[in-house]
Amino acid sequence: MNNSIYNRLLQKEAKLAVIGLGYVGLPIALEFARKIKVVGFDINQERVNLMKRSIDPSNELEASAFDGCDIEFTANINDMKDVEFFIVAVPTPIDDANLPNLKPLLGASATVGKVLKKGDYVVFESTVYPGCTEEDCIPVLEAESGLKFPQDFKVGYSPERINPGDKEHTLQNVIKVTSGCDSESSEEIAKTYELVVEAGVHRAASIKVAEAAKIIENTQRDVNIALINELSIIFNKLGINTFEVLEAAGTKWNFLKFSPGLVGGHCIGVDPYYLAQKAQEVGYHPEIILSGRRLNDDMGKYVAGEVVKLMMKHSLPVLGSNVLMLGVTFKENCPDIRNTRAIDVYSELKSYNVNLDVYDPWADTNEVRAEFGFDLMSRFKHQRAKLMATWNA
Ligand SMILES: NC(=O)c1ccc[n+]([C@@H]2O[C@H](COP(=O)([O-])OP(=O)(O)OC[C@H]3O[C@@H](n4cnc5c(N)ncnc54)[C@H](O)[C@@H]3O)[C@@H](O)[C@H]2O)c1
């Protein structure tokens, strides 16, 4: 049997590490840990402690997902000294000016660089603009390790398609794009991922192609939702029900089904800014991508404005009125409040001096208080409010 990294992983002679154990990193780490030896590394010791007790801090996986896994959770870099295959899945957020914030990614690259050895593999999964792996991450790996790319170590990129709260499209049953820095690494990386992705992998032609493929998946979605949001504003003015229009148009075979709404979270509302930044760097100002972003980012304000208009139309006093907002997480059936645009609805309504209560059984009260400075309505208070409403009706 040859001594390829894939075979060494399979024979449990080599270890794989996942750096960053969030929505993306933990499921992939556990899936690999059913087949090969895995180290799960995260800088957040509290999260590591929970995972050691078979608790997913992101609330996506049941305790049974940890059963039968050969995995060591750690926040200690020394535990990765004998690892030969690294997967990086740390966040790639934007800053207040909507510019890419590469701090976690470069931090994780520096961590890997400190334990990188000749012959090792590093695969990035974080969503980035085309060129980021080669232009931003590899130099950090080289600087920290003192090794030279590509002769001393191999690099690849494999974007993630996981969808929090979605039990239908899973890591195992959705084709995964993989790539490497040369034909040998491309094959080794593809075969390694095939161990866990039953649907198989698509071998992209290069790292940049794989990076670009991921970023356009989310950009396409963002722009399409922006179009439907714009249509809903027009139809509102025309007194036409947008959902009835979409239902009718949706009967055509090639009409794309998107719904109007708030575009939040750390993917769809963020990733297009990564692509826009790269486009501007090479001298092109993206018109459609950025106008889609602007439109979607303004929807919360628009929704709140429409609520106030409706109240006035029905002779309801706005100032001092009691308003209940249902939902604060960035989407349905998911506890994640990061970059939720529901907060825009909240802030805009608050600016009209209404008494606003927010109820969301998915969101964590402490997280909401820390992030947005208000307390969620308790389940008890919500039930009482519902009762009172029924009583008054
Ligand atoms: N969540 C999704 O639905 C999704 C889907 C596809 C792609 N992605 C992309 O995957 C990447 C990871 O996203 P996520 O949702 O899993 O993030 P997350 O916030 O859920 O988890 C990130 C984890 O990384 C850890 N971390 C941060 N900096 C670190 C460092 N320097 N070293 C080690 N650990 C570090 C954090 O403590 C956290 O546990 C992002 O680029 C994101 O855009 C996410």
The ligand as an ORCA input file, in Angstrom:
! r2SCAN-3c Opt
* xyz 0 1
  N     -22.638     28.409      9.307
  C     -22.917     28.208      8.045
  O     -24.053     27.966      7.670
  C     -21.847     28.225      6.993
  C     -22.111     27.600      5.779
  C     -21.130     27.604      4.814
  C     -19.931     28.229      5.067
  N     -19.699     28.861      6.259
  C     -18.412     29.475      6.471
  O     -17.633     28.645      7.323
  C     -16.792     29.429      8.158
  C     -17.044     29.092      9.610
  O     -18.366     29.491      9.933
  P     -19.163     28.935     11.190
  O     -20.580     29.301     10.973
  O     -18.797     27.518     11.451
  O     -18.542     29.836     12.333
  P     -18.850     29.706     13.903
  O     -18.773     31.083     14.426
  O     -20.032     28.868     14.151
  O     -17.609     28.881     14.475
  C     -16.339     29.299     14.386
  C     -15.521     28.625     15.484
  O     -14.166     29.011     15.259
  C     -13.566     29.321     16.488
  N     -12.435     30.208     16.210
  C     -12.436     31.521     15.911
  N     -11.174     31.932     15.655
  C     -10.379     30.857     15.807
  C      -8.988     30.639     15.684
  N      -8.167     31.619     15.334
  N      -8.508     29.396     15.912
  C      -9.333     28.382     16.255
  N     -10.659     28.526     16.392
  C     -11.168     29.746     16.161
  C     -14.673     29.940     17.314
  O     -14.381     29.852     18.693
  C     -15.883     29.083     16.883
  O     -16.023     27.963     17.730
  C     -17.078     30.876      7.779
  O     -16.163     31.286      6.805
  C     -18.458     30.815      7.198
  O     -18.702     31.869      6.283
  C     -20.638     28.835      7.225
*
